[in-house]
Amino acid sequence: MRIPTLAFICLTGIGWGLVAPTTRLAFALDPGVLDGATLTVARGTWTGLAWLPLFAVLAARERPALDRGTLLRLLALGAIWGPGVMGLFAIATQRTALAHVVFSVGLTPVVAGLFSVLAYGGTIDRTRRVSLGLGVIGVALLGFERGGAHATLGGDAVLLAWVVAFGGYATVAAGALHRVSALLVTASANVVGGALLAATAVPAPAARQAIVAVAVHPGVALPFFGSIVFLAGFVAPLAYAYALGRAPVSVVTGGAQYLSIATGVTVAIAWFGEPFGPLTIAAGILLAASLALSLLPAAPRAGAPRVTVPLAR
């Protein structure tokens, strides 16, 4: 593997891994304004604006492929991605331990693969069944671990809903990839999702205040725009797309996912002194094994779109 490809894989993983800790940091820096709901609106609004120029270029270039069905699918992706994936992730990060959020990321490819079978037909092979079983046990262990000050059953339930929403997003996106590019899928999800979230700010003064606060608060602006919007929301998807064109999807996705988990764990300990109890460590090992198995090549299924980890995160 060439050094530029490896560098882009690392950039993707680091960008993904910083989202949860930076979100928690934003909550701590401006607790009177930012919470799971208001930060979601701010993130969606600013990330959508960041993607808007590229979205316009891609949509014009790929206009012949944008039939009615594809447009409806892209609109649905935005609805799932913005209020669903972004919103549930921020709320879960606010309400449960960072360790739970970081390790649960490894379950998303497993759930996406399961949803692909349900949506497009086929069977789940033995490797995927073992992967899913390990993932379920890992999530159950996280639910029993109450060592962290922020760990709550309610927060873990929201986190599980986020995993399900992300799996749904990946599955719908896989269908759209037969008509348009992966970058247009990601740009559409961010622009449409961001527009939907920005619209919720019209009748909600707290959400409007959050959109402005992340830009003017001296402590929040740098981590928010540098990490959440620019690195994770824009650069990481582009780096992922670049790496996918130059290395096998299992290598790119696996490397980025594992580096994402390592980044999240390291930052959670360094910034917040996040405690990692024995059940959390055991769950992390099981979820890492589940992720590894989910990335092994499977026999292709006729008529089923290939589901990979989407460019958006």
N, C-alpha and C positions, 0 to 999 in steps of 0.2 A: 504494500500500500504506500502510495506517495505521501510525502510530508504534508502538502496542501490539503489532501483529502482527510488525513488524520487531524489536522488543525481544525477543519470545518466540523468534524464529528465532535471534537472537544468543545468547540464554540457552541454547538447545539446543546450538548449535555449540560454545560455550565449555565447557559441561558435558561434552560428548563428548570435546573436545580435551584436557581436563585429566586424563583417566583414565590414560593411559599414563605421562606424567611423574610423576603423583602415586604411581602404583604403583612406579615406579623409586625415587622418594624414600623410600617406606616400606621398601623393601629396604635402602637405604643407612642409614636411621636405626636399624633394629633387625635387623641381618644374622644375629644368632644365633638369632632366632626366626622371622622372616618370610622365606619363599621363595615360589616360584610356587604350590606346593601349599597351604601353610598360609595364605597371604594369600587364596587363592581361597575356602577354607572360611570365613575370617573375613568376607570381603566378602559371600558368599552368605548367611551367617547373619544379619548385621546388615541387609542390604538386604531380605531376606525379611521380617524383623520390621517394617521401615519400611513395607512394602507391605501387611502383614497386615490392618490395620483397613479400608483402602480395598477390599482384596480381598473381605472379608466383606460389605461393603455392596453391591459390584457383583455378587457371586455371588447374593446374596439377591434383588436387583432383577431379574437376568436368569435366574433359576432356570428359567422355562419353556423357555428355549432350550438348557438343559444336558442334552441327551439323552446316551445312552451313547457314541455316536461322538464327540460334541464333548468329553465328559469325557476320553476316551482321548486325543484330540488335544491337549488342554491338559496332560495328564500327560506326554505325549511332549515337548511344548515345554519343560516344566520340566527334563526329563532332558537335553535338548539344550542348553538355556541355561545351567544351573548347572555341572555337571561339564564340559560340552563347551565352550561359548563363553567363559564366565568363566574356566574352568581353563586352556584353551589360551592365552587372551589374557595371563594373568598369567605363565605359563611363558615365552611368547615374549618378553614385555617384560623378563623377567629375563635371557634368553639371547641377545638380539640387540640391535642398535642401535635407539635410539628413532626415528631417522629412518625406518628400515625399517617399524616399527610404524605410525607416523603416516601415511606415504604409502600403505601397504597398505590403510588404511581405505577409500580411494577405489575399491578393487576390489570391495568387498562388493555394491554394487548390480548390477554386471555379473554376478557369479556367481549372485546371487539370480535375475536375469532368465533366465540359462541354465538353472538348476534348475527354474524355473517351466515352461519349455518342455518339459523332460524329464518333469516330473511331470504336467502337465495337457494336454500336446499342443500342436501348433502348430509354427511354423517360426521360425527366427532371421532377422530381416531384415538387410539389408546394413549398416545403421547399427550394429546390435548386434554383427555379426561384426567390424566394424572396431573397435568399442569393446573387445570381448574380445581382439582381437589386440594392441591397444595396451597393454591391461592385462597380458597375458602377457609382452610384451617388457619392460614396466616392472618386473615382478616379477623377470624374469631378470637385468636390470641390477642390481637390489638384491642379488641373490645373488652377483654378481661383485664388488660393492663391499665391500671388507674394510677400509675406512678407519677405521671406528669401533672403539674399544677393545672394545666389547661385541658386535660383529657376528660371528656364527658361522653356519656352514651349518646346523648342527643347530637353532639358534634360528630361522633363516629357514624351515626345514622345518615347525617347530611353528607359525609364523606363517601359513604357507600352509594348514595344517590348520585353523587358526582361521577363515580366510576361507571355507573349505569348510563348516565347521560353522555359521558365521553365515548362509551362503547356504541351508543346509538348514533352519535355524531360520526364516528369512524365508519360505521356501516352505511349510512346514507351517503357519505362522501365517496365511498368506494364505487357506488353506482354512478355518481357524477363523473368520475375519472375516465369513464369510457367515452365521454363527449368533450370534456375540456381538460386543461392542464391542471396539475396539482397546485400550482401557484395561484391560478384563478379561483380554484376551490377555496383555498385558504384566504385569499384577498376578499372573496365574497362573504365568507363567514365573518370576517372581522368588520367589514364595512356595513353589512346588513345588521349583524348583531350589535355593532356599535351604534347604529342609527336607532334601533329599537330601544336600547338602553338610554340613549340621549333623550329620546322622546318621553321616557318616564320622568325625566327631570323637569319637564314643563310644569306639571302640577305639584312638584315636590321641592320645596325650598331647600331642604337638607341635601338633596342630591345636587341641586345647582350650586350650593355652597361647596360641596366636595369637589366638583369639577374645577372650581377656581382655587380651592385650598391647596390641591396637590401641585399647582403651578406657582403659588406665591409663598407657601410655607417653606422657609429656608432649609429645614431639616428633611422635609418630605420630598421636595422637588427632585433632588438628585437621585435618590434610590428609586423613586417612582418612574421618572422618565428614563433614567439610565438603565435600570434593570427590568422593570415590568413592561414598559412600553417599547423601548428601543431594543434592548438585548434579547429579552424573551419573546416579545410580541412581534418583532420585525426581523432582527438579524438572525436569530436562531432558525426560524422557518426557511429563510433564504439559504443559510448554511446547510440545513438538512437537505434541501432540494439539490444543492450543488453536490453534496457528498453522495446522494442516491444515484446521480448520473455517473459516478466513478467507482462505486464499490457495491457489493451485494447488499440488498435491503436488510438481510439478517445481521450483517456486520455493522452497518450504519445505525440501524435502530437499536440493536443490542448495546453497542458501544455508547450511544447517546443516552439510553435509558439508565445504564449502570453508572455512568458518570453523573447523570442527574441525581440519582440516589446518593452517591458519594458526596456530591456538592451540598445537597440539602442536609445530610447528616452532619457534615463538617461545620457548616455555617450555623446550624441549630445549636451545636455544642459551643462553638466559639462566641456567637453573639448572645445567646440566651441561656447558656448553661443548661440546655435541655437534658433532663435525666432519661437515660435509656435503661429501663428495667430488664430483667431476664426474659420476660414474656415478649417485650418489644424486640429484643435482639433475636430471639427464636423466630418471631414472626418475620423479621427482616430476612433471615436466612431462607425461610420457606418461600417468601414472596420472590426473592432473588432466584431461587430454583425454579419457581413457577414461570418467571419471566424467561429464564434460559430455555426451558422446554417449549414455551410458546413461540420462540424464535427459530426452532428447528424447522427445516423445510417439510412441507406436507404434500401429499399427492394432490395434484390439481383436480378441481371438480368442474365438470362441464357446465358452462352457463353461469358460474358463480364469480362475481367480481373479486379480485384480490384485495384483501383488507390489510393495510399496513397502518402503523401509527401515523396519523395525519400530520401535516406540517404545522398546524396550529397547536398551541399548548396553553 
